[in-house]
């Protein structure tokens, strides 16, 4: 049914990304699993050169101008093969959001073409060790020094921390909610220090580590938005890109969970017949499929609303919340069907279970999503929806997307 929501261009895009993922990414998954503190820079660069990180970037800056549904499909298909590489792309696209939403024309013309041609992987650095989802609790600072700002502080769990080229850093320049300001900080600037990477439970091959800024001097022209716009930069990026992107990662992992479980249950025999023919197993697989169908419809619908410039903040909240919960539940059911075999690392279901756990916290934990959804239900949600405030920056800028406007997709590039 979800295919009915897609244009022929979207279907062609899905096929292209899937072919790329199975050919170029799948053979490298085992190596990424075996090296939890190293990153495949060559693979990240190869993916970036496809132009997919610029899915929502206007074609005037070299982007695909394909919109959020196309972006969702790209992340979903990459995550189906490797949650780590799906996360890499979603984090970079999240980094794109701040420039699309608040960048000056000069900043857009400087950085967006580099994103589009794959030479710049942007990040967004908001979270801090002591504040988590409480953005206003951040302690990193910037103070004016002539024509520059001096940044000090530490950011945690920065997506693409160790491979990114351009960090979008939100720091405190004054008190209160209007005391946060965002800056573009090149990764090779003096005062930017990558902290030793700590191994994580899942998403091996994706870097989300800590960055310390020590007397890092940044030109005032690198400010994103105006002084005091940092909270808006952070929230708009998280709400309009982060939640949907993470829903797409969970969706791809969920699809892989179902495929792996169907394959296992169809070939493993019990009592002289395939395991899948046992009623309890078949029922579990049916429930997994039902959850996946619902999760995909929720995600695609939210994407389409964004592309249409419609108010849809609750739909984005729900997509992120529902996709994590659905994928986690199905991954648990898959482990039950695999039984002891699922504990072995030679089967993907073990990796998929670990990867799914990483979706809960970013862009607001599941509890944050429920709190915000309750506000919408109760009519107490503060202010205008972000999807309304920035509607003119969300829909594809120059009409419906077609494959003819993204020739890079005709044949994916190879090293």
C-alpha positions in Angstrom: 0.0 0.0 0.0 2.9 2.4 0.7 3.9 2.2 -2.9 0.7 3.9 -3.8 2.1 7.0 -2.0 5.2 7.1 -4.2 5.7 8.6 -7.7 7.6 6.8 -10.3 10.6 9.0 -9.5 10.5 8.0 -5.9 10.3 4.3 -6.9 13.3 4.7 -9.2 15.2 6.5 -6.4 14.4 3.6 -4.0 15.7 1.1 -6.5 18.9 3.0 -7.1 19.7 3.4 -3.4 18.9 -0.2 -2.7 21.2 -1.4 -5.5 24.0 0.9 -4.2 23.6 -0.3 -0.6 23.6 -3.9 -1.5 26.6 -3.6 -3.8 28.8 -1.1 -2.1 27.8 -1.1 1.6 26.8 -4.7 2.4 30.3 -6.1 1.8 31.7 -3.7 4.4 29.3 -4.3 7.2 31.3 -7.1 8.8 34.4 -4.9 8.9 32.6 -2.1 10.5 31.2 -4.5 13.2 34.7 -5.7 13.9 36.2 -2.2 14.3 33.9 -0.3 16.7 36.2 2.7 17.1 37.2 3.3 13.4 35.3 4.7 10.5 35.2 4.0 6.8 36.0 7.5 5.4 36.2 6.1 1.9 32.7 4.7 2.1 31.3 7.8 3.7 32.8 9.9 0.9 31.4 7.5 -1.8 27.9 7.8 -0.3 28.2 11.6 -0.1 29.2 11.8 -3.8 25.9 10.4 -4.8 24.3 13.7 -3.9 21.8 12.2 -1.5 22.9 14.3 1.5 21.6 17.3 -0.5 18.2 15.7 -1.1 16.3 18.7 0.2 18.8 21.3 -1.1 17.5 23.6 -3.9 18.9 22.7 -7.3 20.1 26.4 -7.5 22.8 25.3 -5.1 23.5 21.9 -6.8 21.1 19.9 -4.7 18.5 17.4 -5.7 15.5 19.6 -4.7 13.7 16.3 -4.2 12.1 16.9 -0.8 11.5 15.1 2.4 9.9 11.9 1.1 12.8 11.3 -1.2 15.1 12.0 1.8 13.2 9.5 3.8 13.5 6.8 1.1 17.2 7.3 0.9 17.8 6.9 4.6 15.4 4.0 4.8 17.1 2.0 2.0 20.6 2.7 3.4 19.6 1.7 6.9 18.0 -1.6 5.6 21.6 -2.7 4.8 23.5 -0.7 7.4 22.0 1.3 10.2 25.4 3.0 10.6 25.5 4.4 7.1 21.8 5.4 7.2 22.6 7.2 10.4 25.6 8.8 8.8 23.4 10.3 6.0 20.6 11.3 8.3 23.1 13.1 10.6 24.6 15.0 7.7 21.2 15.9 6.4 20.3 17.2 9.8 23.5 19.3 9.5 22.1 20.7 6.2 18.9 21.8 7.9 20.5 24.7 9.8 21.9 26.2 6.6 18.7 25.7 4.7 16.6 27.3 7.5 18.8 30.1 8.7 21.8 30.5 6.5 22.6 33.7 4.6 22.7 33.7 0.9 26.5 33.8 1.1 26.6 30.8 3.5 24.3 28.8 1.2 26.3 29.5 -1.9 29.5 28.7 0.0 28.5 25.4 1.7 25.5 23.8 0.0 27.2 23.1 -3.3 30.0 21.4 -1.3 27.3 19.3 0.4 25.8 18.5 -2.9 29.0 17.3 -4.5 30.0 15.3 -1.5 33.0 17.3 -0.4 31.4 18.6 2.8 29.8 16.5 5.5 28.0 18.9 7.9 27.0 18.1 11.5 25.0 19.8 14.2 26.4 20.0 17.7 23.9 20.9 20.4 23.8 18.2 23.1 26.1 18.5 26.0 27.2 15.9 28.6 25.3 17.6 31.5 22.2 18.8 29.6 21.1 16.1 27.2 17.7 17.0 25.7 17.5 20.1 27.9 18.9 22.5 25.3 18.6 25.5 27.6 20.8 23.8 30.1 23.9 24.0 27.9 27.0 25.6 29.3 29.2 26.1 26.2 29.8 29.8 25.5 30.9 32.3 22.9 32.0 35.8 23.5 32.7 38.6 21.0 36.3 39.6 20.3 36.5 42.2 17.6 35.2 40.7 14.3 35.3 37.2 15.8 33.6 35.0 18.5 35.6 32.8 20.9 34.0 29.4 21.6 34.6 27.3 24.6 32.8 24.1 25.8 32.2 20.5 25.0 29.5 18.9 22.8 28.5 15.3 23.2 27.0 12.6 20.9 27.6 14.7 17.7 26.5 12.7 14.7 29.5 12.4 12.3 31.7 13.9 14.9 34.9 12.3 13.7 34.3 12.5 9.9 32.4 15.8 9.6 33.9 18.9 7.9 31.6 21.6 9.1 30.0 21.7 12.6 26.9 23.7 13.3 27.5 24.6 17.0 24.9 26.1 19.3 26.5 27.9 22.3 25.4 30.4 25.0 26.0 34.1 24.3 23.7 35.4 27.0 21.1 34.4 29.5 17.7 32.7 28.9 16.1 31.3 25.8 17.3 34.2 23.7 20.9 33.7 24.9 21.8 30.9 22.5 23.5 31.5 19.2 24.6 29.1 16.4 27.9 29.2 14.5 29.4 27.3 11.6 32.8 25.9 12.7 35.1 24.2 10.3 36.6 21.0 11.7 40.2 22.0 11.1 39.9 25.3 12.9 42.4 25.8 15.8 40.7 25.0 19.1 38.5 22.2 17.7 39.5 19.0 19.5 38.0 15.5 18.8 37.8 13.5 22.0 38.9 9.8 22.0 36.0 7.8 20.5 34.2 5.5 23.0 32.8 2.2 21.6 29.1 2.0 21.5 26.5 -0.8 21.6 25.4 -0.5 18.0 25.6 1.5 14.8 29.3 0.5 14.5 30.9 2.5 11.7 28.9 5.7 12.6 30.7 8.3 14.6 28.8 10.2 17.3 31.3 11.4 19.7 32.4 14.4 21.7 34.0 17.6 20.5 35.7 20.2 22.7 36.1 23.8 21.7 39.0 25.6 23.5 39.3 29.3 22.7 38.2 28.5 19.2 38.1 31.7 17.1 35.3 31.9 14.6 34.5 34.9 12.3 31.2 36.7 13.1 30.2 36.0 9.5 30.0 32.3 10.5 27.0 33.0 12.7 23.9 31.1 11.6 20.9 33.4 11.9 21.1 36.3 14.3 22.4 36.6 17.8 20.0 34.8 20.0 18.6 32.5 17.2 20.4 29.4 18.5 17.4 27.8 20.1 15.4 28.2 16.9 18.3 26.8 14.8 18.5 23.8 17.2 14.7 23.2 17.5 13.9 23.6 13.8 16.6 21.2 12.8 15.6 18.6 15.3 11.8 18.9 14.7 11.8 19.2 10.9 14.7 16.9 10.0 15.9 15.0 13.0 12.7 13.2 14.0 11.7 12.2 10.5 15.3 11.1 9.7 15.5 8.9 12.7 12.1 7.5 11.9 13.5 6.6 8.5 16.6 4.9 10.1 14.3 2.8 12.3 12.1 2.0 9.3 15.0 0.6 7.4 16.2 -1.5 10.4 12.6 -2.7 10.8 12.4 -3.8 7.2 15.7 -5.7 7.6 14.4 -7.4 10.8 11.3 -8.6 9.0 13.3 -9.9 6.0 15.9 -11.7 8.1 13.2 -13.3 10.3 11.2 -14.5 7.3 14.3 -15.9 5.7 15.3 -17.7 8.9 11.8 -19.1 9.7 11.3 -20.2 6.1 14.5 -22.3 6.0 14.8 -23.6 9.6 12.9 -26.8 10.0 11.1 -28.1 13.1 9.0 -31.2 13.3 9.6 -31.9 9.6 8.3 -28.6 8.3 9.5 -25.0 8.1 9.5 -23.1 11.4 7.3 -20.4 9.8 4.4 -22.9 9.5 4.1 -23.2 13.3 1.2 -21.0 14.4 3.0 -19.0 17.2 5.8 -18.2 14.8 3.5 -17.3 11.9 1.5 -15.0 14.2 4.6 -13.2 15.4 5.7 -12.6 11.8 2.3 -11.3 11.0 2.4 -8.9 13.8 5.9 -7.7 12.7 4.5 -7.1 9.2 1.5 -5.2 10.5 3.8 -3.0 12.7 6.1 -2.3 9.7 3.2 -1.4 7.4 1.8 1.0 9.9 5.2 2.5 10.6 5.9 3.1 7.0 2.6 4.7 6.3 3.1 7.0 9.3 6.6 8.0 8.1 5.7 8.6 4.4 2.6 10.6 5.3 4.6 12.9 7.6 7.1 13.3 4.8 4.5 14.2 2.3 2.9 16.8 4.6 6.4 18.4 5.0 6.8 18.5 1.2 3.3 20.1 0.8 4.2 22.8 3.4 1.4 21.6 5.7 1.5 21.9 9.5 2.7 18.5 10.7 4.8 18.8 13.9 2.6 16.2 15.7 3.0 13.8 12.7 6.8 14.1 12.9 6.7 13.5 16.6 4.5 10.4 16.1 6.7 9.1 13.2 9.8 9.1 15.4 8.1 7.7 18.4 6.1 5.0 16.6 9.0 3.8 14.4 11.3 3.3 17.3 8.7 1.5 19.4 7.6 -0.7 16.4 11.1 -1.6 15.4 12.2 -2.4 18.9 9.2 -4.6 19.5 9.7 -6.4 16.2 13.4 -6.8 16.9 12.5 -8.4 20.2 10.0 -10.8 18.5 12.7 -11.7 15.9 15.1 -12.7 18.7 12.4 -14.9 20.2 11.9 -16.6 16.8 15.6 -17.1 16.3 16.0 -18.3 19.9 19.6 -19.2 20.8 20.6 -18.7 17.2 19.8 -15.0 17.5 22.6 -14.6 20.0 25.3 -15.5 17.5 27.0 -12.5 15.8 27.1 -14.3 12.5 23.4 -13.6 12.0 22.2 -10.0 11.3 19.4 -10.1 13.8 21.8 -9.6 16.7 23.3 -6.5 15.1 19.8 -5.1 14.2 18.7 -5.5 17.8 21.7 -3.4 18.9 21.3 -0.8 16.2 17.6 -0.2 17.0 18.4 0.9 20.6 20.2 4.0 19.3 17.1 5.5 17.9 15.3 6.3 21.2 17.3 9.2 22.5 18.3 11.5 19.6 16.0 14.4 18.6 14.2 14.0 21.9 13.7 10.7 23.8 10.5 8.7 23.5 9.3 10.4 26.7 9.9 13.8 25.1 7.9 12.8 22.1 5.0 11.7 24.3 5.1 14.9 26.3 4.9 17.0 23.1 2.2 14.9 21.7 0.2 15.4 24.9 0.6 19.1 24.5 -0.9 19.0 21.1 -3.8 16.8 22.3 -4.4 19.1 25.3 -4.1 22.3 23.2 -1.2 23.6 25.3 1.5 23.4 22.7 3.4 26.7 22.8 3.7 28.9 19.7 3.3 28.2 16.0 4.4 24.8 14.6 7.8 24.7 13.1 6.4 23.2 10.0 4.2 26.4 9.6 7.0 28.8 10.5 9.4 27.4 7.9 6.9 26.1 5.4 8.5 28.1 2.5 11.8 26.4 3.2 10.4 22.8 3.3 8.6 22.2 0.1 10.7 21.5 -3.1 11.5 25.0 -4.3 10.8 24.7 -8.0 8.0 22.3 -8.6 7.6 18.5 -8.6 10.8 16.5 -8.6 11.7 14.2 -11.4 14.7 11.9 -12.1 15.7 14.3 -14.9 16.7 16.8 -12.3 19.0 14.4 -10.5 21.2 12.9 -13.1 23.6 11.5 -10.5 20.9 8.9 -9.8 21.0 7.4 -13.3 24.1 5.4 -12.4 25.6 5.5 -9.0 29.2 6.5 -8.9 31.9 4.0 -7.9 35.3 4.6 -6.5 
